[in-house]
Amino acid sequence: MTSNLGALRMRELRRTLKQAELNGYVTTDRLEQRYLSGVDLSDGEAVFLITPAQAYCVTKKLIVAKMAPAASFIKTVDVPFGAMVDGALKLIRQKKLKRVAFDPAKVGFETGELFLKHKLVRTASLVGDMRMQKYADELACLKKACQIASEAFAEVKPQIKTGMTEEQVRRLMVIAMTKRGAESIPFNIVCFGENTADAHHTPSKTRKLKKSEAVLMDFGCFYEGYTSDMTRSWWHGAKEPTAYTKIWNIVESARQAGVKALRAGVSAGAVDKAARDVIEQAGYGKEFFHTTGHGIGLQEHDRPILRAGSSDILEENFVVTVEPGIYFDGRWGIRLEDSFLVTKTGSKKLTQ
C-alpha cells in the first residue's frame, strides 16, 4: 500500500469529519490504522487521533521508526509504554477538541468506557463506510491475492487423489499459495463427502477421499494485507449421481443470476434476491441458509454483506463475493464462489 494513497484516504476522512460536524476521530483498530496510514501495525501498538487539521499516531518509542513511511501526513507522538490511550486523550484536551468520535465496535469495553467518561461521542462505521470502496493500491493487492488463489487451485486440483486426507489437500494449498507470494492463509476449507454439507468444516487429518464422492474447497490468501476468497465444488471419480449434477447446475445458475445483478447502484439485497430466487424456485430454499456474498478487503468477511433485505447500495470499486450454496445434511453440499470488482455497468471477475 502506497503512502500517497494513505494520505488521500486521510483527507477523505477529514472531509467526512467536517460533514459530521466532528472535531476528531480516535481509533485503536489495527485494520483502520493500516487503511489510513499504509503501515501494518499490530494490535495495541498505537492510537490514532485524526482532526480536520492534523493526524497523530500516539505510540511507544519502539514503533516510531515503523511509522516513517507515513511521516508526511501523520505526526508521531512518543509516549511511555501503556500510556497511548491517555496520550491521545491528553492531545484532545490540549487541542481543545469538543466533539471527538470513536467507533464502539472497534474498541474494547474498558477503552470505550474511558472514552465516554472523557466525553467522546459514539459513531458507527465512519472508516468502515470508506473501506468498502477500494483505491487503486487496494485493488492491485486484491487482484494479486485472487490470482494467487486461482493459480494455486489450478496446480493442486490435479494432485488430489483417492486416499488423501482433507488435511493433506489443505497443506498442498498452503504450499501452493505461499510459494506464489501469499503472506498468510486465513481460511482453507477442504471437505470430502458428507463434510461438504458443513459450510465451514475444519479439514480432518483422518477423513480420506473415497473413489467416488463430493469435494468442496473454500480458500483464499492475504497478499500485502488484502484477501481473496473462492469456492469450488465437484464430484471426484466416476459415477457422478444425477442428483449431484442437477443441484450443481442449480447452484451455478444462481451464481450467474447473482453476478448478472451485480453493478454500481444496485442494493446488496437485490443481488441476494437474484441468486436466492433461482434456488427457491427450484425448491431448495431451505437448503440455502447463508448469505449470497460479502465484501473482501482487509478482512475475509467485510462489508457490504449481500443478504436478504439489505439496503446497502453497491458502488463502483466495491469488491464482493457471490457464493450461493445448497446443502443436504449427512450427504453432500455444493457452493460455488468467485470474487468480483463492481463496475458502473456490471462486474469483473477476479478469481479464475
N, C-alpha and C positions, 0 to 999 in steps of 0.2 A: 504494500500500500504506500503510495507516494505522499510525501508531507504536504505538497501544494494542494492536493485534493482534500487532505485533512483540514487544511486552512479554509478551503471552500465550505466544507461541512460545518466548521466552527462559525463562519459568517452566516450560514443559513440558520443555525441555532440562535444566533443573536437576533436575526430578523423575527424568528418565532417568539423569542422573549419579549421583544418590543410589542408585537401584536397581542400577546397575552398580558401586557402591562406588568411584566415581571422585571425585577432588578437583577436577578441572577438565578442560576440553576446549579445545584450540587449533585454530584454523582460519585458513588463509591464502586459502581459496577464496572468490572474489567472490560466487558464487551462494549459498553458505551464509551469507555475511555479509549479503547483501541479504535473505535469508529471515528471519534473526534480528533484523535492525535496521530493515528497511524503507528503508534508504539504499542507493542504487545506486553502488557503488564500482567502480573499475577494478582490473584485475589488479595486484597488488603495492602497492596503496595503503595496506593496513592488515593487521594481525594481530589477531585477536580471541582473548581468553582469557576463558572463561566458567567461573566457580566456583559452588559452591552458594550463595554469599553475594553475589557481585558479577560483573558483566560488564565487561570492559575492551576498549577499542579502542586498540591501540598504533599510532600513525600519525605522519606528518610534520606540521609546523605548517600547511602549505598545506591539509590536509584537515580540520583541527579544526572549522572552521565548517560544513563539509559534514555533520558528524555531529550538528549541533544538533537535528534532529527526534527523535533517539533519546536525547537528553541525560537524560531522566527515568529511563532504565533501563540505560544504558551509560555508563561513565565513560571519557572520552577521555584518553589519556596521550600527551603530545607528546614525541617523540624525534628526534634528528638523522636526516637522510636516510640510508637504508641500514642503520639500526640497529633496525628494527622487530622482527625475529625475536629479536635479542639483548635488546631491551627486554621482550619477552614472557617470555623465559627468566629475565630478572632479576626480573620480577614473581613468577614461580613460586618462585624462591628466597626472595624477601622474605616471601612469604605462607606459606612452608614447606609447600607443597603436595606431598604424597608421591606420589599416583597421578594424573598428568595424561595424558590421551589425545590422540592425533591420528589422523586417517584417512590411511594411507599412499597411498591412491588420490587424495587431494586435495592433495598437496604434491609438489614436485619432489624428485628424488633427493638432491640436496645438503642440502636442508632436512630431509628425512626422516632422513638420516644424522646430522645435527646434533641433531635431537630425540632419536634413540635414544642418542646419546652422552651427552645430559643426562638419561637415564633416563625419558624419556616412553614411554608404552606405546601399542602399536598397537590401534586399534579400527576396525571396519568399519561404515560406513553409519549412524553414530549420528544424524546430521542427515538423511541420505538416507531413512531409515525414516520420520522425521517428515514429510518433504516430500511423501510420497505422499498423505496425507490433507489436503485443502485447507481452509483457513479461508475465512470469508465474503469477505474482501477479495480473496483469490486467485481465488475463484470468479467474482466480479464482473469481474475482468480477463480471465479465460479466456472467459467468456461474450461479452464485448465483442470479443475477438480473433476468436472464431468467427463472430460477427455480421459483422465487417468482411470476413472472407474470403468468407463466403457471399454477401454483397451485391455484393462486387467481381466474383465469378464470374458472378452474375446479370446484371451490367452488361456484362461482357466477352464472354461466350459468343455473343450475337447479332452481335458485331462481327467474329467470326472468319470470314474469307473465303478461298476458294481463291486460292492465290498468295502468301499471307502466310507469312513465315518463323516458325519456332519462337521466335526471339528477339524478333520484333515482338510476338507474343502475350504473351510473358513481360513485356515492357515495359508493355503495356497493363494487366496485372495489378498490376504495381508501382505504376503511377499510380493505379489504382482503389482499391488498399488504402491507399496513402499519403494520398490526399485524404480518406479516411474516418477517419484518425487513427492508422494503423499507424506505429509508431516505427522499425521495421526489418523487412526481409523475409528471413528466414533461409534459405528454400529456395523455389523457384518453378520447378517442373519442367514443361516443355511438350514433348510428343513427338508426332510425326506418323508414321504408317505403321509401318515396321519398327522405328523407335526406341521405340515403345510397349512393345516386348518387353524393353527395357533398364530395369530397375526404378528406377534412379537416373540417368537420362540427363541430360546437360548440353545445354540448348537450343542449337541450331545457328543461326548467322547466315545460313546459305545454304540449309538444307533448307526447301523451300517446300511448303505444303499442296496436295496434289493434289485433283482434283474429287470423288474418291470413295475415302476411306481412313480408317483408325482414328486417333483422337485420344485422348491421355491427358494430364491435367493434375493435378499434385500440388502443393499450395501451402498457405501459411499465413503468418501475420504475428505480430510481437510487439506487444502493447499493454500499456504500463505494466509491462514485464518479463516478461509471460506470453504464451504462444504458442498458435496454433491450427494445425490440420492436417486437411486433407481432400483427397480424390482423386476425380476424375470421369473416366469413360471413355465414349466414344460413337463412332458411325460418322458421319463427315462426308460429306454428299452422298447421292446416290441409290444404289440397288443395294447395300444392306447385305447382305453374304453371310449365308446361312442359318447357316453355321458360327459367325460372329461373334455373331449373335443367340442361338444356343444357348449359347455359352460365357458371354456376358454374363449370361444368366439363371441359369446355374450359380453364377457368382460372386456375384450378387445373393442367391441362395438361401443361399449360405454366409455372406454378410454378415448376413442376417436370423437365421440359426441362431446365429451368434456373439452378436448383440445379444440374442436371446432368453435366452441362457445368462448374460448379464451381470446380476449382482446382488451385494449385500454377502453375504459368507460363502462365495462360490464361489472356487475356485482359478483362477489365471491360466491354468494348464494345461487346465482344463476348458473355458474359453472357446475356447482354441485348438483343442481337440479337436472341439468342436461345429461350428466353421466348417470345419475341415480334413476332417472325416468326410464332409461333403457333397461336397467336391471329389474326395476319394479314391474315394468310392463311384461318382462319375461317370466315374472312370477317368483323372483328371488330377492325381493326387497328385504326380508328379514335376515337373509344371509349376507347382506352388505351392511355391516354395523359400524363402520368408521367413516370419517370424513373423506371427501374426494381428493383432498390435497392440502398443501400448506406451503408457505414461503420457505425459502432456504437462503442462507447468507452466513452470518457469523455463528448461527445455530442451525442444527439439522432440522429442527421443527420451529419455524419462525412465523411471524405474521406476514401476510394475511392467512387465515385458515379458510379453506374452501369447504364450508359447511352449510347445511340447510338453513335458510333464512338469514344468512349473513348479509348485511347491507354494505360491508366494506367494498369500496369501488377500486377495481384494479386499474393501475396506471402504467404508462409506458415505463419500461425498465424495471418492473417488478419481476422477480424470478420465483416461480412456483412449481410444485409437482402436481401431476394428475395421476391418481393411483386408485381406481376402483378395484373392488375385490369381491369374490363370493367364496364362502367357507362352509364346509359341511363337517361339523364336529365329529372327530373319530375316523373320518375318511380321508379327505383331502381338501385343499383350498387353492384358489388361484388369485393372484394380484399382479397387475401389470402397471408399472410406474416409470414415467420419464420426467425430466426437469425441463422447464420451458422459460424462455425470456418473453415477457409480454411486450408486444409492439402495438403501434397505432392501429394497424389493420388486422392483427391476429397474434401469432406467436412464432417463436423459433425454437426448435427442439435442440437441447444442449447435450442430452445423453443419446448415444447412438447404439 
